[in-house]
Amino acid sequence: MTINIDIYLKFEDNYYQKSGRFSTLSPFNGAEDAAKYAYIYIKQFKRKHENKKIEINKVIYEDTIDITADVQKLNKNGNLYLVK
């Protein structure tokens, strides 16, 4: 299954947007799992930028579903790995 996610971040006074299609593992549990995929992308972004602080401004799943709070919660809690 392929999903659409738009991610808006602030890093060192610059704003970044990543819009894309993400391939998912089965079974897929909608917005809950979409938040996990977005968080994994954000972890990769942070690693690329030496784990400096970033601000998650907004995360949208399938053009209409705001999953920002879910992604922020995952970011606050730390490590996550997708294992099905």
mmCIF file of the N, C-alpha and C atoms, coordinates in Angstrom:
data_MODEL
# 
_entry.id   MODEL 
# 
loop_
_atom_site.group_PDB 
_atom_site.id 
_atom_site.type_symbol 
_atom_site.label_atom_id 
_atom_site.label_alt_id 
_atom_site.label_comp_id 
_atom_site.label_asym_id 
_atom_site.label_entity_id 
_atom_site.label_seq_id 
_atom_site.pdbx_PDB_ins_code 
_atom_site.Cartn_x 
_atom_site.Cartn_y 
_atom_site.Cartn_z 
_atom_site.occupancy 
_atom_site.B_iso_or_equiv 
_atom_site.pdbx_formal_charge 
_atom_site.auth_seq_id 
_atom_site.auth_comp_id 
_atom_site.auth_asym_id 
_atom_site.auth_atom_id 
_atom_site.pdbx_PDB_model_num 
ATOM 1   N N  . MET A 1 1  ? 0.843  -1.172 0.000  1.00 0.00 ? 1  MET A N  1 
ATOM 2   C CA . MET A 1 1  ? 0.000  0.000  0.000  1.00 0.00 ? 1  MET A CA 1 
ATOM 3   C C  . MET A 1 1  ? 0.892  1.241  0.000  1.00 0.00 ? 1  MET A C  1 
ATOM 4   N N  . THR A 1 2  ? 0.456  2.276  -0.666 1.00 0.00 ? 2  THR A N  1 
ATOM 5   C CA . THR A 1 2  ? 1.184  3.539  -0.717 1.00 0.00 ? 2  THR A CA 1 
ATOM 6   C C  . THR A 1 2  ? 0.315  4.638  -0.121 1.00 0.00 ? 2  THR A C  1 
ATOM 7   N N  . ILE A 1 3  ? 0.933  5.482  0.723  1.00 0.00 ? 3  ILE A N  1 
ATOM 8   C CA . ILE A 1 3  ? 0.207  6.570  1.373  1.00 0.00 ? 3  ILE A CA 1 
ATOM 9   C C  . ILE A 1 3  ? 0.877  7.903  1.045  1.00 0.00 ? 3  ILE A C  1 
ATOM 10  N N  . ASN A 1 4  ? 0.127  8.984  1.170  1.00 0.00 ? 4  ASN A N  1 
ATOM 11  C CA . ASN A 1 4  ? 0.647  10.337 0.964  1.00 0.00 ? 4  ASN A CA 1 
ATOM 12  C C  . ASN A 1 4  ? 0.775  11.032 2.312  1.00 0.00 ? 4  ASN A C  1 
ATOM 13  N N  . ILE A 1 5  ? 1.937  11.638 2.548  1.00 0.00 ? 5  ILE A N  1 
ATOM 14  C CA . ILE A 1 5  ? 2.166  12.383 3.783  1.00 0.00 ? 5  ILE A CA 1 
ATOM 15  C C  . ILE A 1 5  ? 2.888  13.683 3.432  1.00 0.00 ? 5  ILE A C  1 
ATOM 16  N N  . ASP A 1 6  ? 2.452  14.778 4.032  1.00 0.00 ? 6  ASP A N  1 
ATOM 17  C CA . ASP A 1 6  ? 3.118  16.072 3.915  1.00 0.00 ? 6  ASP A CA 1 
ATOM 18  C C  . ASP A 1 6  ? 3.672  16.426 5.285  1.00 0.00 ? 6  ASP A C  1 
ATOM 19  N N  . ILE A 1 7  ? 4.974  16.706 5.345  1.00 0.00 ? 7  ILE A N  1 
ATOM 20  C CA . ILE A 1 7  ? 5.650  16.993 6.610  1.00 0.00 ? 7  ILE A CA 1 
ATOM 21  C C  . ILE A 1 7  ? 6.245  18.401 6.531  1.00 0.00 ? 7  ILE A C  1 
ATOM 22  N N  . TYR A 1 8  ? 5.951  19.229 7.539  1.00 0.00 ? 8  TYR A N  1 
ATOM 23  C CA . TYR A 1 8  ? 6.454  20.597 7.602  1.00 0.00 ? 8  TYR A CA 1 
ATOM 24  C C  . TYR A 1 8  ? 7.301  20.740 8.863  1.00 0.00 ? 8  TYR A C  1 
ATOM 25  N N  . LEU A 1 9  ? 8.587  21.096 8.687  1.00 0.00 ? 9  LEU A N  1 
ATOM 26  C CA . LEU A 1 9  ? 9.528  21.193 9.790  1.00 0.00 ? 9  LEU A CA 1 
ATOM 27  C C  . LEU A 1 9  ? 10.190 22.565 9.820  1.00 0.00 ? 9  LEU A C  1 
ATOM 28  N N  . LYS A 1 10 ? 10.633 22.952 11.027 1.00 0.00 ? 10 LYS A N  1 
ATOM 29  C CA . LYS A 1 10 ? 11.470 24.148 11.178 1.00 0.00 ? 10 LYS A CA 1 
ATOM 30  C C  . LYS A 1 10 ? 12.787 23.696 11.788 1.00 0.00 ? 10 LYS A C  1 
ATOM 31  N N  . PHE A 1 11 ? 13.888 24.117 11.149 1.00 0.00 ? 11 PHE A N  1 
ATOM 32  C CA . PHE A 1 11 ? 15.215 23.741 11.602 1.00 0.00 ? 11 PHE A CA 1 
ATOM 33  C C  . PHE A 1 11 ? 16.140 24.929 11.391 1.00 0.00 ? 11 PHE A C  1 
ATOM 34  N N  . GLU A 1 12 ? 16.734 25.423 12.486 1.00 0.00 ? 12 GLU A N  1 
ATOM 35  C CA . GLU A 1 12 ? 17.658 26.550 12.433 1.00 0.00 ? 12 GLU A CA 1 
ATOM 36  C C  . GLU A 1 12 ? 17.102 27.714 11.616 1.00 0.00 ? 12 GLU A C  1 
ATOM 37  N N  . ASP A 1 13 ? 15.921 28.184 11.959 1.00 0.00 ? 13 ASP A N  1 
ATOM 38  C CA . ASP A 1 13 ? 15.252 29.326 11.314 1.00 0.00 ? 13 ASP A CA 1 
ATOM 39  C C  . ASP A 1 13 ? 14.924 29.111 9.841  1.00 0.00 ? 13 ASP A C  1 
ATOM 40  N N  . ASN A 1 14 ? 14.978 27.879 9.376  1.00 0.00 ? 14 ASN A N  1 
ATOM 41  C CA . ASN A 1 14 ? 14.576 27.546 8.018  1.00 0.00 ? 14 ASN A CA 1 
ATOM 42  C C  . ASN A 1 14 ? 13.405 26.578 8.078  1.00 0.00 ? 14 ASN A C  1 
ATOM 43  N N  . TYR A 1 15 ? 12.531 26.669 7.094  1.00 0.00 ? 15 TYR A N  1 
ATOM 44  C CA . TYR A 1 15 ? 11.371 25.794 7.023  1.00 0.00 ? 15 TYR A CA 1 
ATOM 45  C C  . TYR A 1 15 ? 11.572 24.783 5.901  1.00 0.00 ? 15 TYR A C  1 
ATOM 46  N N  . TYR A 1 16 ? 11.184 23.545 6.168  1.00 0.00 ? 16 TYR A N  1 
ATOM 47  C CA . TYR A 1 16 ? 11.320 22.469 5.203  1.00 0.00 ? 16 TYR A CA 1 
ATOM 48  C C  . TYR A 1 16 ? 9.973  21.790 5.016  1.00 0.00 ? 16 TYR A C  1 
ATOM 49  N N  . GLN A 1 17 ? 9.706  21.376 3.790  1.00 0.00 ? 17 GLN A N  1 
ATOM 50  C CA . GLN A 1 17 ? 8.512  20.593 3.503  1.00 0.00 ? 17 GLN A CA 1 
ATOM 51  C C  . GLN A 1 17 ? 8.923  19.350 2.745  1.00 0.00 ? 17 GLN A C  1 
ATOM 52  N N  . LYS A 1 18 ? 8.414  18.222 3.187  1.00 0.00 ? 18 LYS A N  1 
ATOM 53  C CA . LYS A 1 18 ? 8.623  16.951 2.483  1.00 0.00 ? 18 LYS A CA 1 
ATOM 54  C C  . LYS A 1 18 ? 7.242  16.412 2.155  1.00 0.00 ? 18 LYS A C  1 
ATOM 55  N N  . SER A 1 19 ? 6.935  16.345 0.904  1.00 0.00 ? 19 SER A N  1 
ATOM 56  C CA . SER A 1 19 ? 5.689  15.741 0.461  1.00 0.00 ? 19 SER A CA 1 
ATOM 57  C C  . SER A 1 19 ? 6.047  14.509 -0.328 1.00 0.00 ? 19 SER A C  1 
ATOM 58  N N  . GLY A 1 20 ? 5.387  13.439 -0.026 1.00 0.00 ? 20 GLY A N  1 
ATOM 59  C CA . GLY A 1 20 ? 5.720  12.258 -0.779 1.00 0.00 ? 20 GLY A CA 1 
ATOM 60  C C  . GLY A 1 20 ? 4.816  11.088 -0.530 1.00 0.00 ? 20 GLY A C  1 
ATOM 61  N N  . ARG A 1 21 ? 5.110  10.062 -1.279 1.00 0.00 ? 21 ARG A N  1 
ATOM 62  C CA . ARG A 1 21 ? 4.379  8.808  -1.176 1.00 0.00 ? 21 ARG A CA 1 
ATOM 63  C C  . ARG A 1 21 ? 5.297  7.829  -0.465 1.00 0.00 ? 21 ARG A C  1 
ATOM 64  N N  . PHE A 1 22 ? 4.747  7.150  0.514  1.00 0.00 ? 22 PHE A N  1 
ATOM 65  C CA . PHE A 1 22 ? 5.505  6.202  1.305  1.00 0.00 ? 22 PHE A CA 1 
ATOM 66  C C  . PHE A 1 22 ? 4.898  4.817  1.127  1.00 0.00 ? 22 PHE A C  1 
ATOM 67  N N  . SER A 1 23 ? 5.720  3.827  0.866  1.00 0.00 ? 23 SER A N  1 
ATOM 68  C CA . SER A 1 23 ? 5.257  2.444  0.793  1.00 0.00 ? 23 SER A CA 1 
ATOM 69  C C  . SER A 1 23 ? 5.167  1.909  2.207  1.00 0.00 ? 23 SER A C  1 
ATOM 70  N N  . THR A 1 24 ? 4.089  1.193  2.500  1.00 0.00 ? 24 THR A N  1 
ATOM 71  C CA . THR A 1 24 ? 3.832  0.721  3.859  1.00 0.00 ? 24 THR A CA 1 
ATOM 72  C C  . THR A 1 24 ? 3.919  -0.796 3.953  1.00 0.00 ? 24 THR A C  1 
ATOM 73  N N  . LEU A 1 25 ? 4.058  -1.248 5.180  1.00 0.00 ? 25 LEU A N  1 
ATOM 74  C CA . LEU A 1 25 ? 3.999  -2.676 5.475  1.00 0.00 ? 25 LEU A CA 1 
ATOM 75  C C  . LEU A 1 25 ? 2.556  -3.075 5.724  1.00 0.00 ? 25 LEU A C  1 
ATOM 76  N N  . SER A 1 26 ? 2.229  -4.335 5.563  1.00 0.00 ? 26 SER A N  1 
ATOM 77  C CA . SER A 1 26 ? 0.878  -4.818 5.859  1.00 0.00 ? 26 SER A CA 1 
ATOM 78  C C  . SER A 1 26 ? 0.895  -5.541 7.193  1.00 0.00 ? 26 SER A C  1 
ATOM 79  N N  . PRO A 1 27 ? -0.131 -5.477 7.969  1.00 0.00 ? 27 PRO A N  1 
ATOM 80  C CA . PRO A 1 27 ? -1.330 -4.662 7.778  1.00 0.00 ? 27 PRO A CA 1 
ATOM 81  C C  . PRO A 1 27 ? -1.049 -3.204 8.123  1.00 0.00 ? 27 PRO A C  1 
ATOM 82  N N  . PHE A 1 28 ? -1.801 -2.298 7.518  1.00 0.00 ? 28 PHE A N  1 
ATOM 83  C CA . PHE A 1 28 ? -1.628 -0.869 7.735  1.00 0.00 ? 28 PHE A CA 1 
ATOM 84  C C  . PHE A 1 28 ? -2.836 -0.347 8.504  1.00 0.00 ? 28 PHE A C  1 
ATOM 85  N N  . ASN A 1 29 ? -2.578 0.402  9.588  1.00 0.00 ? 29 ASN A N  1 
ATOM 86  C CA . ASN A 1 29 ? -3.650 0.869  10.476 1.00 0.00 ? 29 ASN A CA 1 
ATOM 87  C C  . ASN A 1 29 ? -3.917 2.361  10.352 1.00 0.00 ? 29 ASN A C  1 
ATOM 88  N N  . GLY A 1 30 ? -4.048 2.858  9.144  1.00 0.00 ? 30 GLY A N  1 
ATOM 89  C CA . GLY A 1 30 ? -4.459 4.235  8.893  1.00 0.00 ? 30 GLY A CA 1 
ATOM 90  C C  . GLY A 1 30 ? -3.560 5.296  9.498  1.00 0.00 ? 30 GLY A C  1 
ATOM 91  N N  . ALA A 1 31 ? -4.187 6.328  10.076 1.00 0.00 ? 31 ALA A N  1 
ATOM 92  C CA . ALA A 1 31 ? -3.471 7.497  10.591 1.00 0.00 ? 31 ALA A CA 1 
ATOM 93  C C  . ALA A 1 31 ? -2.461 7.129  11.674 1.00 0.00 ? 31 ALA A C  1 
ATOM 94  N N  . GLU A 1 32 ? -2.762 6.136  12.480 1.00 0.00 ? 32 GLU A N  1 
ATOM 95  C CA . GLU A 1 32 ? -1.837 5.716  13.535 1.00 0.00 ? 32 GLU A CA 1 
ATOM 96  C C  . GLU A 1 32 ? -0.504 5.266  12.946 1.00 0.00 ? 32 GLU A C  1 
ATOM 97  N N  . ASP A 1 33 ? -0.547 4.436  11.929 1.00 0.00 ? 33 ASP A N  1 
ATOM 98  C CA . ASP A 1 33 ? 0.681  3.978  11.287 1.00 0.00 ? 33 ASP A CA 1 
ATOM 99  C C  . ASP A 1 33 ? 1.298  5.075  10.422 1.00 0.00 ? 33 ASP A C  1 
ATOM 100 N N  . ALA A 1 34 ? 0.492  5.934  9.821  1.00 0.00 ? 34 ALA A N  1 
ATOM 101 C CA . ALA A 1 34 ? 1.028  7.035  9.024  1.00 0.00 ? 34 ALA A CA 1 
ATOM 102 C C  . ALA A 1 34 ? 1.903  7.938  9.894  1.00 0.00 ? 34 ALA A C  1 
ATOM 103 N N  . ALA A 1 35 ? 1.496  8.154  11.146 1.00 0.00 ? 35 ALA A N  1 
ATOM 104 C CA . ALA A 1 35 ? 2.293  8.960  12.076 1.00 0.00 ? 35 ALA A CA 1 
ATOM 105 C C  . ALA A 1 35 ? 3.654  8.305  12.301 1.00 0.00 ? 35 ALA A C  1 
ATOM 106 N N  . LYS A 1 36 ? 3.693  6.994  12.372 1.00 0.00 ? 36 LYS A N  1 
ATOM 107 C CA . LYS A 1 36 ? 4.959  6.282  12.573 1.00 0.00 ? 36 LYS A CA 1 
ATOM 108 C C  . LYS A 1 36 ? 5.876  6.444  11.363 1.00 0.00 ? 36 LYS A C  1 
ATOM 109 N N  . TYR A 1 37 ? 5.322  6.369  10.157 1.00 0.00 ? 37 TYR A N  1 
ATOM 110 C CA . TYR A 1 37 ? 6.131  6.562  8.958  1.00 0.00 ? 37 TYR A CA 1 
ATOM 111 C C  . TYR A 1 37 ? 6.678  7.981  8.898  1.00 0.00 ? 37 TYR A C  1 
ATOM 112 N N  . ALA A 1 38 ? 5.853  8.956  9.239  1.00 0.00 ? 38 ALA A N  1 
ATOM 113 C CA . ALA A 1 38 ? 6.316  10.347 9.261  1.00 0.00 ? 38 ALA A CA 1 
ATOM 114 C C  . ALA A 1 38 ? 7.426  10.523 10.283 1.00 0.00 ? 38 ALA A C  1 
ATOM 115 N N  . TYR A 1 39 ? 7.267  9.931  11.448 1.00 0.00 ? 39 TYR A N  1 
ATOM 116 C CA . TYR A 1 39 ? 8.278  10.038 12.495 1.00 0.00 ? 39 TYR A CA 1 
ATOM 117 C C  . TYR A 1 39 ? 9.604  9.412  12.050 1.00 0.00 ? 39 TYR A C  1 
ATOM 118 N N  . ILE A 1 40 ? 9.548  8.296  11.368 1.00 0.00 ? 40 ILE A N  1 
ATOM 119 C CA . ILE A 1 40 ? 10.777 7.661  10.872 1.00 0.00 ? 40 ILE A CA 1 
ATOM 120 C C  . ILE A 1 40 ? 11.491 8.593  9.895  1.00 0.00 ? 40 ILE A C  1 
ATOM 121 N N  . TYR A 1 41 ? 10.739 9.258  9.013  1.00 0.00 ? 41 TYR A N  1 
ATOM 122 C CA . TYR A 1 41 ? 11.356 10.222 8.106  1.00 0.00 ? 41 TYR A CA 1 
ATOM 123 C C  . TYR A 1 41 ? 12.014 11.351 8.913  1.00 0.00 ? 41 TYR A C  1 
ATOM 124 N N  . ILE A 1 42 ? 11.333 11.838 9.942  1.00 0.00 ? 42 ILE A N  1 
ATOM 125 C CA . ILE A 1 42 ? 11.860 12.934 10.751 1.00 0.00 ? 42 ILE A CA 1 
ATOM 126 C C  . ILE A 1 42 ? 13.136 12.495 11.475 1.00 0.00 ? 42 ILE A C  1 
ATOM 127 N N  . LYS A 1 43 ? 13.164 11.257 11.972 1.00 0.00 ? 43 LYS A N  1 
ATOM 128 C CA . LYS A 1 43 ? 14.391 10.740 12.596 1.00 0.00 ? 43 LYS A CA 1 
ATOM 129 C C  . LYS A 1 43 ? 15.541 10.737 11.604 1.00 0.00 ? 43 LYS A C  1 
ATOM 130 N N  . GLN A 1 44 ? 15.285 10.365 10.367 1.00 0.00 ? 44 GLN A N  1 
ATOM 131 C CA . GLN A 1 44 ? 16.327 10.361 9.342  1.00 0.00 ? 44 GLN A CA 1 
ATOM 132 C C  . GLN A 1 44 ? 16.797 11.790 9.054  1.00 0.00 ? 44 GLN A C  1 
ATOM 133 N N  . PHE A 1 45 ? 15.860 12.726 9.010  1.00 0.00 ? 45 PHE A N  1 
ATOM 134 C CA . PHE A 1 45 ? 16.199 14.132 8.793  1.00 0.00 ? 45 PHE A CA 1 
ATOM 135 C C  . PHE A 1 45 ? 17.085 14.647 9.922  1.00 0.00 ? 45 PHE A C  1 
ATOM 136 N N  . LYS A 1 46 ? 16.702 14.314 11.172 1.00 0.00 ? 46 LYS A N  1 
ATOM 137 C CA . LYS A 1 46 ? 17.493 14.737 12.326 1.00 0.00 ? 46 LYS A CA 1 
ATOM 138 C C  . LYS A 1 46 ? 18.897 14.136 12.284 1.00 0.00 ? 46 LYS A C  1 
ATOM 139 N N  . ARG A 1 47 ? 18.996 12.870 11.964 1.00 0.00 ? 47 ARG A N  1 
ATOM 140 C CA . ARG A 1 47 ? 20.294 12.201 11.892 1.00 0.00 ? 47 ARG A CA 1 
ATOM 141 C C  . ARG A 1 47 ? 21.176 12.870 10.840 1.00 0.00 ? 47 ARG A C  1 
ATOM 142 N N  . LYS A 1 48 ? 20.585 13.222 9.710  1.00 0.00 ? 48 LYS A N  1 
ATOM 143 C CA . LYS A 1 48 ? 21.319 13.886 8.638  1.00 0.00 ? 48 LYS A CA 1 
ATOM 144 C C  . LYS A 1 48 ? 21.848 15.247 9.097  1.00 0.00 ? 48 LYS A C  1 
ATOM 145 N N  . HIS A 1 49 ? 21.129 15.878 10.020 1.00 0.00 ? 49 HIS A N  1 
ATOM 146 C CA . HIS A 1 49 ? 21.518 17.197 10.533 1.00 0.00 ? 49 HIS A CA 1 
ATOM 147 C C  . HIS A 1 49 ? 22.085 17.106 11.944 1.00 0.00 ? 49 HIS A C  1 
ATOM 148 N N  . GLU A 1 50 ? 22.800 16.017 12.211 1.00 0.00 ? 50 GLU A N  1 
ATOM 149 C CA . GLU A 1 50 ? 23.544 15.818 13.454 1.00 0.00 ? 50 GLU A CA 1 
ATOM 150 C C  . GLU A 1 50 ? 22.672 15.881 14.710 1.00 0.00 ? 50 GLU A C  1 
ATOM 151 N N  . ASN A 1 51 ? 21.443 15.411 14.606 1.00 0.00 ? 51 ASN A N  1 
ATOM 152 C CA . ASN A 1 51 ? 20.497 15.321 15.725 1.00 0.00 ? 51 ASN A CA 1 
ATOM 153 C C  . ASN A 1 51 ? 20.234 16.645 16.419 1.00 0.00 ? 51 ASN A C  1 
ATOM 154 N N  . LYS A 1 52 ? 20.339 17.733 15.676 1.00 0.00 ? 52 LYS A N  1 
ATOM 155 C CA . LYS A 1 52 ? 20.007 19.035 16.245 1.00 0.00 ? 52 LYS A CA 1 
ATOM 156 C C  . LYS A 1 52 ? 18.497 19.149 16.395 1.00 0.00 ? 52 LYS A C  1 
ATOM 157 N N  . LYS A 1 53 ? 18.079 20.083 17.228 1.00 0.00 ? 53 LYS A N  1 
ATOM 158 C CA . LYS A 1 53 ? 16.658 20.242 17.517 1.00 0.00 ? 53 LYS A CA 1 
ATOM 159 C C  . LYS A 1 53 ? 15.897 20.704 16.277 1.00 0.00 ? 53 LYS A C  1 
ATOM 160 N N  . ILE A 1 54 ? 14.760 20.070 16.052 1.00 0.00 ? 54 ILE A N  1 
ATOM 161 C CA . ILE A 1 54 ? 13.852 20.487 14.984 1.00 0.00 ? 54 ILE A CA 1 
ATOM 162 C C  . ILE A 1 54 ? 12.475 20.703 15.580 1.00 0.00 ? 54 ILE A C  1 
ATOM 163 N N  . GLU A 1 55 ? 11.682 21.483 14.906 1.00 0.00 ? 55 GLU A N  1 
ATOM 164 C CA . GLU A 1 55 ? 10.302 21.735 15.317 1.00 0.00 ? 55 GLU A CA 1 
ATOM 165 C C  . GLU A 1 55 ? 9.376  21.129 14.267 1.00 0.00 ? 55 GLU A C  1 
ATOM 166 N N  . ILE A 1 56 ? 8.449  20.314 14.722 1.00 0.00 ? 56 ILE A N  1 
ATOM 167 C CA . ILE A 1 56 ? 7.471  19.703 13.818 1.00 0.00 ? 56 ILE A CA 1 
ATOM 168 C C  . ILE A 1 56 ? 6.267  20.633 13.765 1.00 0.00 ? 56 ILE A C  1 
ATOM 169 N N  . ASN A 1 57 ? 6.099  21.329 12.640 1.00 0.00 ? 57 ASN A N  1 
ATOM 170 C CA . ASN A 1 57 ? 5.012  22.296 12.523 1.00 0.00 ? 57 ASN A CA 1 
ATOM 171 C C  . ASN A 1 57 ? 3.682  21.658 12.145 1.00 0.00 ? 57 ASN A C  1 
ATOM 172 N N  . LYS A 1 58 ? 3.723  20.750 11.187 1.00 0.00 ? 58 LYS A N  1 
ATOM 173 C CA . LYS A 1 58 ? 2.475  20.136 10.738 1.00 0.00 ? 58 LYS A CA 1 
ATOM 174 C C  . LYS A 1 58 ? 2.786  18.873 9.971  1.00 0.00 ? 58 LYS A C  1 
ATOM 175 N N  . VAL A 1 59 ? 1.916  17.866 10.144 1.00 0.00 ? 59 VAL A N  1 
ATOM 176 C CA . VAL A 1 59 ? 2.023  16.623 9.375  1.00 0.00 ? 59 VAL A CA 1 
ATOM 177 C C  . VAL A 1 59 ? 0.604  16.257 8.928  1.00 0.00 ? 59 VAL A C  1 
ATOM 178 N N  . ILE A 1 60 ? 0.437  16.109 7.632  1.00 0.00 ? 60 ILE A N  1 
ATOM 179 C CA . ILE A 1 60 ? -0.880 15.821 7.046  1.00 0.00 ? 60 ILE A CA 1 
ATOM 180 C C  . ILE A 1 60 ? -0.812 14.481 6.310  1.00 0.00 ? 60 ILE A C  1 
ATOM 181 N N  . TYR A 1 61 ? -1.804 13.640 6.588  1.00 0.00 ? 61 TYR A N  1 
ATOM 182 C CA . TYR A 1 61 ? -1.912 12.315 5.977  1.00 0.00 ? 61 TYR A CA 1 
ATOM 183 C C  . TYR A 1 61 ? -3.056 12.333 4.978  1.00 0.00 ? 61 TYR A C  1 
ATOM 184 N N  . GLU A 1 62 ? -2.813 11.858 3.780  1.00 0.00 ? 62 GLU A N  1 
ATOM 185 C CA . GLU A 1 62 ? -3.798 11.776 2.690  1.00 0.00 ? 62 GLU A CA 1 
ATOM 186 C C  . GLU A 1 62 ? -4.525 13.107 2.455  1.00 0.00 ? 62 GLU A C  1 
ATOM 187 N N  . ASP A 1 63 ? -3.775 14.190 2.456  1.00 0.00 ? 63 ASP A N  1 
ATOM 188 C CA . ASP A 1 63 ? -4.217 15.539 2.092  1.00 0.00 ? 63 ASP A CA 1 
ATOM 189 C C  . ASP A 1 63 ? -5.213 16.195 3.052  1.00 0.00 ? 63 ASP A C  1 
ATOM 190 N N  . THR A 1 64 ? -5.791 15.462 4.008  1.00 0.00 ? 64 THR A N  1 
ATOM 191 C CA . THR A 1 64 ? -6.821 16.077 4.858  1.00 0.00 ? 64 THR A CA 1 
ATOM 192 C C  . THR A 1 64 ? -6.715 15.742 6.340  1.00 0.00 ? 64 THR A C  1 
ATOM 193 N N  . ILE A 1 65 ? -6.005 14.692 6.705  1.00 0.00 ? 65 ILE A N  1 
ATOM 194 C CA . ILE A 1 65 ? -6.002 14.232 8.098  1.00 0.00 ? 65 ILE A CA 1 
ATOM 195 C C  . ILE A 1 65 ? -4.755 14.761 8.812  1.00 0.00 ? 65 ILE A C  1 
ATOM 196 N N  . ASP A 1 66 ? -4.974 15.618 9.806  1.00 0.00 ? 66 ASP A N  1 
ATOM 197 C CA . ASP A 1 66 ? -3.877 16.217 10.556 1.00 0.00 ? 66 ASP A CA 1 
ATOM 198 C C  . ASP A 1 66 ? -3.405 15.234 11.628 1.00 0.00 ? 66 ASP A C  1 
ATOM 199 N N  . ILE A 1 67 ? -2.168 14.745 11.482 1.00 0.00 ? 67 ILE A N  1 
ATOM 200 C CA . ILE A 1 67 ? -1.602 13.792 12.444 1.00 0.00 ? 67 ILE A CA 1 
ATOM 201 C C  . ILE A 1 67 ? -0.424 14.414 13.207 1.00 0.00 ? 67 ILE A C  1 
ATOM 202 N N  . THR A 1 68 ? -0.381 15.740 13.223 1.00 0.00 ? 68 THR A N  1 
ATOM 203 C CA . THR A 1 68 ? 0.730  16.453 13.860 1.00 0.00 ? 68 THR A CA 1 
ATOM 204 C C  . THR A 1 68 ? 0.908  16.051 15.315 1.00 0.00 ? 68 THR A C  1 
ATOM 205 N N  . ALA A 1 69 ? -0.159 16.040 16.089 1.00 0.00 ? 69 ALA A N  1 
ATOM 206 C CA . ALA A 1 69 ? -0.059 15.720 17.522 1.00 0.00 ? 69 ALA A CA 1 
ATOM 207 C C  . ALA A 1 69 ? 0.486  14.309 17.731 1.00 0.00 ? 69 ALA A C  1 
ATOM 208 N N  . ASP A 1 70 ? 0.063  13.363 16.907 1.00 0.00 ? 70 ASP A N  1 
ATOM 209 C CA . ASP A 1 70 ? 0.552  11.983 17.032 1.00 0.00 ? 70 ASP A CA 1 
ATOM 210 C C  . ASP A 1 70 ? 2.053  11.900 16.748 1.00 0.00 ? 70 ASP A C  1 
ATOM 211 N N  . VAL A 1 71 ? 2.502  12.612 15.724 1.00 0.00 ? 71 VAL A N  1 
ATOM 212 C CA . VAL A 1 71 ? 3.922  12.594 15.374 1.00 0.00 ? 71 VAL A CA 1 
ATOM 213 C C  . VAL A 1 71 ? 4.745  13.296 16.449 1.00 0.00 ? 71 VAL A C  1 
ATOM 214 N N  . GLN A 1 72 ? 4.228  14.409 16.973 1.00 0.00 ? 72 GLN A N  1 
ATOM 215 C CA . GLN A 1 72 ? 4.938  15.116 18.043 1.00 0.00 ? 72 GLN A CA 1 
ATOM 216 C C  . GLN A 1 72 ? 5.069  14.236 19.282 1.00 0.00 ? 72 GLN A C  1 
ATOM 217 N N  . LYS A 1 73 ? 4.038  13.466 19.579 1.00 0.00 ? 73 LYS A N  1 
ATOM 218 C CA . LYS A 1 73 ? 4.087  12.563 20.731 1.00 0.00 ? 73 LYS A CA 1 
ATOM 219 C C  . LYS A 1 73 ? 5.152  11.480 20.519 1.00 0.00 ? 73 LYS A C  1 
ATOM 220 N N  . LEU A 1 74 ? 5.208  10.911 19.327 1.00 0.00 ? 74 LEU A N  1 
ATOM 221 C CA . LEU A 1 74 ? 6.241  9.917  19.023 1.00 0.00 ? 74 LEU A CA 1 
ATOM 222 C C  . LEU A 1 74 ? 7.629  10.540 19.139 1.00 0.00 ? 74 LEU A C  1 
ATOM 223 N N  . ASN A 1 75 ? 7.775  11.758 18.657 1.00 0.00 ? 75 ASN A N  1 
ATOM 224 C CA . ASN A 1 75 ? 9.060  12.449 18.715 1.00 0.00 ? 75 ASN A CA 1 
ATOM 225 C C  . ASN A 1 75 ? 9.476  12.700 20.163 1.00 0.00 ? 75 ASN A C  1 
ATOM 226 N N  . LYS A 1 76 ? 8.532  13.040 20.993 1.00 0.00 ? 76 LYS A N  1 
ATOM 227 C CA . LYS A 1 76 ? 8.814  13.300 22.408 1.00 0.00 ? 76 LYS A CA 1 
ATOM 228 C C  . LYS A 1 76 ? 9.208  12.020 23.139 1.00 0.00 ? 76 LYS A C  1 
ATOM 229 N N  . ASN A 1 77 ? 8.556  10.911 22.802 1.00 0.00 ? 77 ASN A N  1 
ATOM 230 C CA . ASN A 1 77 ? 8.786  9.645  23.500 1.00 0.00 ? 77 ASN A CA 1 
ATOM 231 C C  . ASN A 1 77 ? 10.046 8.923  23.054 1.00 0.00 ? 77 ASN A C  1 
ATOM 232 N N  . GLY A 1 78 ? 10.573 9.257  21.909 1.00 0.00 ? 78 GLY A N  1 
ATOM 233 C CA . GLY A 1 78 ? 11.848 8.666  21.489 1.00 0.00 ? 78 GLY A CA 1 
ATOM 234 C C  . GLY A 1 78 ? 11.746 7.542  20.496 1.00 0.00 ? 78 GLY A C  1 
ATOM 235 N N  . ASN A 1 79 ? 12.512 6.513  20.720 1.00 0.00 ? 79 ASN A N  1 
ATOM 236 C CA . ASN A 1 79 ? 12.721 5.463  19.723 1.00 0.00 ? 79 ASN A CA 1 
ATOM 237 C C  . ASN A 1 79 ? 11.463 4.749  19.296 1.00 0.00 ? 79 ASN A C  1 
ATOM 238 N N  . LEU A 1 80 ? 11.404 4.479  18.009 1.00 0.00 ? 80 LEU A N  1 
ATOM 239 C CA . LEU A 1 80 ? 10.297 3.731  17.408 1.00 0.00 ? 80 LEU A CA 1 
ATOM 240 C C  . LEU A 1 80 ? 10.869 2.934  16.252 1.00 0.00 ? 80 LEU A C  1 
ATOM 241 N N  . TYR A 1 81 ? 10.436 1.711  16.165 1.00 0.00 ? 81 TYR A N  1 
ATOM 242 C CA . TYR A 1 81 ? 10.854 0.870  15.051 1.00 0.00 ? 81 TYR A CA 1 
ATOM 243 C C  . TYR A 1 81 ? 9.610  0.199  14.499 1.00 0.00 ? 81 TYR A C  1 
ATOM 244 N N  . LEU A 1 82 ? 9.475  0.173  13.177 1.00 0.00 ? 82 LEU A N  1 
ATOM 245 C CA . LEU A 1 82 ? 8.330  -0.476 12.545 1.00 0.00 ? 82 LEU A CA 1 
ATOM 246 C C  . LEU A 1 82 ? 8.634  -1.941 12.351 1.00 0.00 ? 82 LEU A C  1 
ATOM 247 N N  . VAL A 1 83 ? 7.992  -2.758 13.111 1.00 0.00 ? 83 VAL A N  1 
ATOM 248 C CA . VAL A 1 83 ? 8.137  -4.192 12.975 1.00 0.00 ? 83 VAL A CA 1 
ATOM 249 C C  . VAL A 1 83 ? 6.736  -4.774 12.945 1.00 0.00 ? 83 VAL A C  1 
ATOM 250 N N  . LYS A 1 84 ? 6.418  -5.506 11.904 1.00 0.00 ? 84 LYS A N  1 
ATOM 251 C CA . LYS A 1 84 ? 5.086  -6.092 11.788 1.00 0.00 ? 84 LYS A CA 1 
ATOM 252 C C  . LYS A 1 84 ? 5.211  -7.592 11.811 1.00 0.00 ? 84 LYS A C  1 
# 
